[in-house]
Amino acid sequence: MRKEILKTYLKLLVPVTTILILFYLGRLVGIFDFGNNQANRLISIILFILAASFSIAFPILYRTWFANKIRNQNETFSNQFERFEKNLIIIAMISPYFILFAILFNIPAFYFASVVLFGFYSVYYYYPSEKRIGFEKKIFRVRQD
């Protein structure tokens, strides 16, 4: 089960990491020049709110919905739990993609740093480690097959 969840995690992480490295190398070599014009404040605020929402708020809401859905069950089936974990990771791993938009729109430093921090938080916190998956299996009373 963990391997499948890890595959989902990596499928979402590898593209954004690759594109960020290419942006950095392109900027270093001089291929990409995003200019000195900064995006207007509205775009910056929207990116900030979206990054925060997909990093913190939506995963909490989804987790709460899942806990409420299974609250009357004595145990949770492993396929149900695996689907929950994959969806949780998909929701959270949207946040790092907002870093790309922050670079393209050249948003101000405060908002850019915040979007990057939300992206790093998602990558770090939702990594499907054995410890985290095991802990959540206990919380949701997952049936051991």
C-alpha positions as CSV (number, residue, x, y, z in Angstrom):
1,M,0.0,0.0,0.0
2,R,2.8,2.5,0.9
3,K,4.5,1.8,-2.4
4,E,1.3,2.9,-4.3
5,I,0.9,6.0,-2.2
6,L,4.6,6.8,-2.7
7,K,4.2,6.4,-6.5
8,T,1.4,9.0,-6.4
9,Y,3.5,11.3,-4.4
10,L,6.5,11.0,-6.7
11,K,4.4,11.4,-9.8
12,L,3.3,14.8,-8.5
13,L,6.7,15.8,-7.1
14,V,9.1,15.0,-9.9
15,P,7.5,17.2,-12.6
16,V,7.4,20.3,-10.5
17,T,10.9,19.7,-9.2
18,T,12.2,19.2,-12.8
19,I,10.5,22.4,-14.1
20,L,11.8,24.4,-11.1
21,I,15.4,23.2,-11.8
22,L,15.0,24.0,-15.5
23,F,13.7,27.5,-14.6
24,Y,16.7,28.0,-12.3
25,L,19.2,26.8,-14.8
26,G,17.6,28.8,-17.6
27,R,17.8,31.9,-15.5
28,L,21.4,31.2,-14.6
29,V,22.4,30.8,-18.2
30,G,20.3,33.7,-19.3
31,I,17.7,31.8,-21.4
32,F,14.8,32.9,-19.2
33,D,14.3,36.5,-18.3
34,F,11.1,37.1,-16.4
35,G,11.7,40.8,-16.3
36,N,11.7,43.3,-13.5
37,N,7.9,44.0,-13.7
38,Q,6.2,42.6,-10.7
39,A,2.7,41.2,-10.8
40,N,0.0,43.3,-9.4
41,R,-1.1,42.8,-5.8
42,L,-4.3,40.9,-6.7
43,I,-2.4,38.1,-8.4
44,S,0.1,37.9,-5.5
45,I,-2.7,37.6,-3.0
46,I,-4.6,35.0,-5.0
47,L,-1.5,32.9,-5.4
48,F,-0.8,33.2,-1.6
49,I,-4.4,32.2,-0.7
50,L,-4.4,29.3,-3.2
51,A,-1.0,28.0,-1.9
52,A,-2.2,28.2,1.7
53,S,-5.5,26.6,0.9
54,F,-4.0,23.6,-1.0
55,S,-1.2,23.2,1.6
56,I,-3.2,23.5,4.8
57,A,-6.9,24.2,4.6
58,F,-8.1,21.7,1.9
59,P,-6.2,18.7,3.3
60,I,-7.6,19.4,6.8
61,L,-11.1,19.7,5.3
62,Y,-10.7,16.5,3.3
63,R,-9.3,14.6,6.3
64,T,-12.2,15.8,8.4
65,W,-14.7,14.7,5.8
66,F,-13.1,11.3,5.6
67,A,-13.0,10.9,9.4
68,N,-16.7,11.9,9.6
69,K,-17.5,9.5,6.8
70,I,-16.0,6.5,8.6
71,R,-16.8,7.5,12.2
72,N,-19.4,4.8,12.7
73,Q,-17.3,2.0,11.2
74,N,-15.4,-0.3,13.5
75,E,-12.6,-0.6,11.0
76,T,-11.6,0.9,7.6
77,F,-10.8,-1.2,4.6
78,S,-7.3,-0.8,3.3
79,N,-8.4,0.1,-0.2
80,Q,-10.6,2.8,1.2
81,F,-7.7,4.2,3.3
82,E,-5.3,4.0,0.3
83,R,-7.7,6.0,-1.8
84,F,-8.0,8.6,1.0
85,E,-4.2,8.9,1.3
86,K,-3.8,9.2,-2.5
87,N,-6.4,11.9,-2.7
88,L,-5.0,13.7,0.3
89,I,-1.6,13.7,-1.4
90,I,-3.0,14.9,-4.7
91,I,-4.7,17.8,-2.9
92,A,-1.6,18.8,-0.9
93,M,0.8,18.4,-3.8
94,I,-1.0,21.0,-5.9
95,S,0.6,23.7,-3.6
96,P,4.2,23.3,-5.0
97,Y,2.9,24.0,-8.5
98,F,2.0,27.5,-7.4
99,I,5.7,28.2,-7.0
100,L,5.9,28.0,-10.8
101,F,3.2,30.6,-11.2
102,A,4.9,32.8,-8.6
103,I,8.1,32.7,-10.7
104,L,6.3,33.4,-13.9
105,F,4.3,36.3,-12.5
106,N,7.3,37.6,-10.6
107,I,5.3,38.3,-7.5
108,P,6.8,40.4,-4.6
109,A,9.3,38.8,-2.2
110,F,6.9,38.4,0.8
111,Y,4.3,36.5,-1.3
112,F,6.9,34.6,-3.2
113,A,8.6,33.4,0.0
114,S,5.2,32.5,1.5
115,V,4.2,30.4,-1.6
116,V,7.5,28.6,-1.5
117,L,7.1,27.9,2.2
118,F,3.6,26.5,1.7
119,G,5.0,24.3,-1.2
120,F,7.9,23.0,1.0
121,Y,5.5,22.3,3.8
122,S,3.3,20.2,1.5
123,V,6.3,18.3,0.2
124,Y,7.7,17.7,3.7
125,Y,4.5,17.1,5.7
126,Y,2.7,14.8,3.3
127,Y,5.6,12.6,2.4
128,P,4.2,9.0,2.9
129,S,6.7,7.7,5.4
130,E,6.2,4.4,7.2
131,K,5.8,6.2,10.4
132,R,3.1,8.6,9.1
133,I,1.2,5.9,7.3
134,G,1.4,3.6,10.3
135,F,0.1,6.4,12.6
136,E,-2.8,7.2,10.3
137,K,-3.7,3.5,10.0
138,K,-4.0,3.4,13.8
139,I,-6.1,6.5,13.8
140,F,-8.5,5.3,11.2
141,R,-8.5,1.7,12.4
142,V,-7.4,0.2,9.1
143,R,-8.0,-3.5,8.7
144,Q,-4.7,-5.3,8.3
145,D,-5.0,-7.6,5.2
